[in-house]
């Protein structure tokens, strides 16, 4: 038991030192996303310039997007990374100190947290990949409601409109599921000169450089000149968490790893209990 306990302590300490470093990396990345606007804004500068130029050429007047800060759009992601980094750092300290110094209260807390996290991961995997509509439908509904209540058009200067315009040009998509998500949007003007817009101008494959809006017109917008049938949600999902086989395999691997941490934590606790009651390790 003594050899197994020592091995468990070494494993627990080494792994949690690595997690401690990872937690600090996530924390730093979150701070960078939240406060690194001078660097991050460069990645959307070209799209912002294109939208400003296209708005002017299309007769909307001067549209100033200089106040747009991508860190405002990514503030939720930044805070998530910051809190996750802190959480991972705290757990790692508990596991590292508890395993190294055999501090019972730390080890018990660590094992309990790991068990709770493992169970939460199982639930998340089941929901995301077993019953995906449970997650996707509410998310899509919220995004579509935002479009209906807030989207202005290519000349919009509010955060939600600018965000949609940039995403649709960067990702090469249109709306949540398709152009139909914009139909009836309260702030979106669809009639310009002789054109009745079927899609926002930001859905065009090439932003108009004049008052020719044929790429978004009801009678002339097609898949050849418009992303009208390519929803942004599915494209972004598929590029991030949508690969079921890869993600499930990754999460299962993490789950097995967590079970080892839980098991080794329990082994150390049992060893401490035996030593306290006078049993000799061997």
C-alpha positions as CSV (number, residue, x, y, z in Angstrom):
1,X,0.0,0.0,0.0
2,X,2.9,2.4,0.7
3,X,4.3,2.0,-2.8
4,X,0.8,2.6,-4.3
5,X,0.2,5.6,-2.1
6,X,3.6,7.1,-3.0
7,X,2.8,6.6,-6.7
8,X,-0.6,8.2,-6.3
9,X,0.9,11.2,-4.6
10,X,3.5,11.7,-7.4
11,X,0.9,11.3,-10.1
12,X,-1.5,13.8,-8.3
13,X,1.2,16.4,-7.8
14,X,2.7,16.2,-11.3
15,X,-0.8,16.3,-13.0
16,X,-2.0,19.2,-10.9
17,X,1.2,21.2,-11.5
18,X,0.4,20.9,-15.2
19,X,-3.2,21.9,-14.6
20,X,-2.0,24.8,-12.5
21,X,0.1,26.0,-15.5
22,X,-2.9,25.5,-17.8
23,X,-5.2,27.4,-15.4
24,X,-2.8,30.4,-15.4
25,X,-2.7,30.2,-19.3
26,X,-6.5,30.3,-19.5
27,X,-6.6,33.2,-17.0
28,X,-4.0,35.1,-19.0
29,X,-5.8,34.4,-22.2
30,X,-9.0,35.8,-20.7
31,X,-7.3,38.9,-19.6
32,X,-5.7,39.3,-23.1
33,X,-9.1,39.0,-24.8
34,X,-10.7,41.4,-22.4
35,X,-8.1,44.1,-22.5
36,X,-6.1,43.4,-25.7
37,X,-8.3,45.4,-28.0
38,X,-5.3,47.1,-29.7
39,X,-4.2,43.8,-31.0
40,X,-7.5,41.9,-31.5
41,X,-9.2,44.8,-33.4
42,X,-6.6,44.4,-36.2
43,X,-8.2,41.0,-37.1
44,X,-11.5,42.7,-38.1
45,X,-10.0,46.0,-39.4
46,X,-10.3,45.0,-43.1
47,X,-14.0,44.0,-42.7
48,X,-14.8,47.2,-40.8
49,X,-13.2,49.2,-43.6
50,X,-15.1,47.3,-46.3
51,X,-18.4,47.9,-44.5
52,X,-17.7,51.6,-44.1
53,X,-16.7,52.0,-47.7
54,X,-19.6,50.0,-49.0
55,X,-22.1,51.9,-46.8
56,X,-20.7,55.2,-48.3
57,X,-20.8,53.9,-51.9
58,X,-24.3,52.6,-51.4
59,X,-25.7,56.0,-50.4
60,X,-26.1,55.5,-46.7
61,X,-23.7,58.3,-45.9
62,X,-20.7,58.1,-43.6
63,X,-20.9,55.1,-41.3
64,X,-18.3,55.4,-38.5
65,X,-17.3,52.0,-37.0
66,X,-14.2,53.2,-35.3
67,X,-15.9,52.9,-31.9
68,X,-16.5,49.2,-32.4
69,X,-14.3,47.2,-30.0
70,X,-14.2,43.5,-30.5
71,X,-13.4,43.0,-26.8
72,X,-17.0,44.2,-26.1
73,X,-18.3,41.4,-28.3
74,X,-16.0,38.8,-26.7
75,X,-16.4,40.0,-23.1
76,X,-18.5,37.0,-22.2
77,X,-15.8,34.6,-23.6
78,X,-13.1,36.6,-21.8
79,X,-14.9,36.4,-18.4
80,X,-15.6,32.7,-19.0
81,X,-11.9,32.1,-19.5
82,X,-10.9,34.2,-16.5
83,X,-13.2,32.4,-14.1
84,X,-12.4,29.0,-15.6
85,X,-8.7,29.7,-15.3
86,X,-9.1,30.8,-11.6
87,X,-11.3,27.7,-10.9
88,X,-8.7,25.4,-12.5
89,X,-5.9,27.1,-10.6
90,X,-7.7,26.7,-7.2
91,X,-8.5,23.0,-7.9
92,X,-4.9,22.4,-8.9
93,X,-3.6,24.0,-5.7
94,X,-5.9,21.8,-3.7
95,X,-4.8,18.6,-5.5
96,X,-1.1,19.5,-5.5
97,X,-0.9,20.6,-1.8
98,X,-3.3,17.8,-0.7
99,X,-1.3,15.1,-2.4
100,X,2.2,16.4,-1.6
101,X,1.6,17.3,2.0
102,X,-1.2,14.9,2.8
103,X,-3.6,17.6,3.9
104,X,-6.8,15.7,4.5
105,X,-9.3,18.6,4.2
106,X,-7.7,19.7,0.9
107,X,-7.8,16.1,-0.5
108,X,-11.4,15.6,0.5
109,X,-12.4,18.9,-1.1
110,X,-10.4,18.0,-4.2
111,X,-11.9,14.6,-4.6
112,X,-15.5,15.9,-4.1
113,X,-15.0,18.7,-6.7
114,X,-13.5,16.2,-9.2
115,X,-16.5,13.9,-8.7
116,X,-19.0,16.7,-9.2
117,X,-17.1,17.9,-12.4
118,X,-17.1,14.4,-13.8
119,X,-20.8,14.0,-13.3
120,X,-21.4,17.4,-14.9
121,X,-19.3,16.4,-17.9
122,X,-21.4,13.3,-18.3
123,X,-24.6,15.3,-18.3
124,X,-23.1,17.9,-20.8
125,X,-22.0,15.1,-23.2
126,X,-25.5,13.5,-23.0
127,X,-27.2,16.8,-23.7
128,X,-24.9,18.2,-26.4
129,X,-24.6,15.0,-28.4
130,X,-27.5,12.9,-27.3
131,X,-30.2,15.5,-27.2
132,X,-28.6,18.5,-29.1
133,X,-31.9,20.3,-29.7
134,X,-32.1,20.8,-25.9
135,X,-29.2,23.2,-26.3
136,X,-29.4,24.4,-29.9
137,X,-33.0,25.4,-30.0
138,X,-32.9,28.0,-27.1
139,X,-29.6,29.4,-28.4
140,X,-30.9,29.8,-31.9
141,X,-34.2,31.3,-30.6
142,X,-32.3,34.0,-28.6
143,X,-30.1,34.9,-31.6
144,X,-33.1,35.2,-33.9
145,X,-34.9,37.4,-31.3
146,X,-31.9,39.7,-31.2
147,X,-32.0,40.0,-35.0
148,X,-35.7,40.7,-35.1
149,X,-35.4,43.4,-32.4
150,X,-32.0,45.0,-33.0
151,X,-30.6,44.4,-36.5
152,X,-30.5,47.6,-38.6
153,X,-28.5,46.8,-41.7
154,X,-25.2,47.6,-43.3
155,X,-25.4,51.2,-42.0
156,X,-26.1,50.1,-38.4
157,X,-23.6,51.3,-35.7
158,X,-24.9,49.4,-32.7
159,X,-22.9,46.5,-31.3
160,X,-25.3,43.8,-32.3
161,X,-25.7,45.0,-35.9
162,X,-22.0,45.5,-36.4
163,X,-21.3,42.1,-34.9
164,X,-23.7,40.4,-37.2
165,X,-22.3,42.3,-40.2
166,X,-18.7,41.3,-39.4
167,X,-19.6,37.7,-38.6
168,X,-21.5,37.2,-41.8
169,X,-18.7,38.6,-43.9
170,X,-15.9,36.8,-42.0
171,X,-17.6,33.4,-41.7
172,X,-19.3,33.8,-45.2
173,X,-22.8,33.1,-43.9
174,X,-26.2,34.7,-43.5
175,X,-28.3,34.8,-40.3
176,X,-28.7,32.1,-37.7
177,X,-30.1,29.4,-40.1
178,X,-30.6,31.5,-43.3
179,X,-31.7,34.8,-44.7
180,X,-35.2,34.1,-43.5
181,X,-34.2,35.0,-40.0
182,X,-34.2,38.7,-41.0
183,X,-37.7,38.7,-42.5
184,X,-39.8,41.2,-40.5
185,X,-36.9,42.6,-38.5
186,X,-38.3,45.8,-36.9
187,X,-35.4,48.1,-37.5
188,X,-34.2,46.7,-40.9
189,X,-35.2,48.8,-43.9
190,X,-35.7,46.5,-46.9
191,X,-36.7,49.0,-49.6
192,X,-34.0,51.1,-51.3
193,X,-34.7,52.9,-54.5
194,X,-35.9,50.2,-56.9
195,X,-34.7,47.3,-54.8
196,X,-36.6,45.2,-52.3
197,X,-34.0,43.4,-50.2
198,X,-34.3,39.7,-49.6
199,X,-31.2,39.5,-47.4
200,X,-29.0,42.0,-45.6
201,X,-26.3,43.5,-47.8
202,X,-23.8,41.9,-45.4
203,X,-24.9,38.5,-46.8
204,X,-23.6,39.4,-50.2
205,X,-20.4,37.5,-51.3
206,X,-19.0,40.9,-52.4
207,X,-20.2,44.0,-50.6
208,X,-21.8,46.5,-53.0
209,X,-19.6,49.4,-54.0
210,X,-22.4,51.4,-55.5
211,X,-26.2,51.6,-55.3
212,X,-26.5,48.3,-57.1
213,X,-28.1,46.1,-54.5
214,X,-28.9,43.2,-56.9
215,X,-26.9,40.8,-54.8
216,X,-29.5,41.1,-52.1
217,X,-32.6,41.9,-54.1
218,X,-35.7,39.6,-53.9
219,X,-35.5,38.7,-57.6
220,X,-31.8,38.5,-58.2
221,X,-30.2,37.2,-55.0
222,X,-28.9,33.7,-55.6
223,X,-26.4,31.3,-54.1
224,X,-23.9,32.6,-56.7
225,X,-23.8,36.1,-55.3
226,X,-25.1,35.6,-51.8
227,X,-24.7,33.4,-48.7
228,X,-28.5,33.4,-48.2
229,X,-28.8,29.7,-47.4
230,X,-25.7,29.3,-45.3
231,X,-26.6,29.7,-41.6
232,X,-23.8,31.1,-39.4
233,X,-24.8,29.0,-36.4
234,X,-24.1,25.6,-37.9
235,X,-20.9,26.7,-39.6
236,X,-19.5,28.0,-36.4
237,X,-20.7,25.0,-34.4
238,X,-19.2,22.6,-36.9
239,X,-15.9,24.4,-36.8
240,X,-15.7,24.3,-33.0
241,X,-17.7,21.7,-31.1
242,X,-19.6,20.0,-33.9
243,X,-17.3,17.1,-34.6
244,X,-19.1,14.5,-32.5
245,X,-16.6,11.7,-32.8
246,X,-13.6,13.9,-32.0
247,X,-15.3,15.8,-29.1
248,X,-16.8,12.8,-27.5
249,X,-13.5,10.9,-27.7
250,X,-11.8,13.9,-26.2
251,X,-14.3,14.3,-23.4
252,X,-14.3,10.6,-22.7
253,X,-10.5,10.7,-22.5
254,X,-10.7,13.6,-20.0
255,X,-13.3,11.7,-18.1
256,X,-11.1,8.6,-17.7
257,X,-8.2,10.9,-16.6
258,X,-10.5,12.5,-14.0
259,X,-11.5,9.0,-12.7
260,X,-7.8,8.3,-12.2
261,X,-7.3,11.5,-10.2
262,X,-10.4,10.6,-8.1
263,X,-9.1,7.1,-7.5
264,X,-5.6,8.2,-6.6
265,X,-7.0,10.9,-4.3
266,X,-9.1,8.2,-2.5
267,X,-6.0,5.9,-2.3
268,X,-4.0,8.6,-0.5
269,X,-6.9,9.3,1.9
270,X,-7.2,5.6,2.7
271,X,-3.4,5.4,3.3
272,X,-3.6,8.3,5.7
273,X,-6.5,6.7,7.6
274,X,-4.5,3.4,7.9
275,X,-1.4,5.2,9.1
276,X,-3.5,7.1,11.7
277,X,-5.0,3.9,13.1
278,X,-1.6,2.3,13.4
279,X,-1.5,0.0,10.4
280,X,1.9,-0.4,8.8
281,X,2.3,0.3,5.1
282,X,4.1,-2.2,3.0
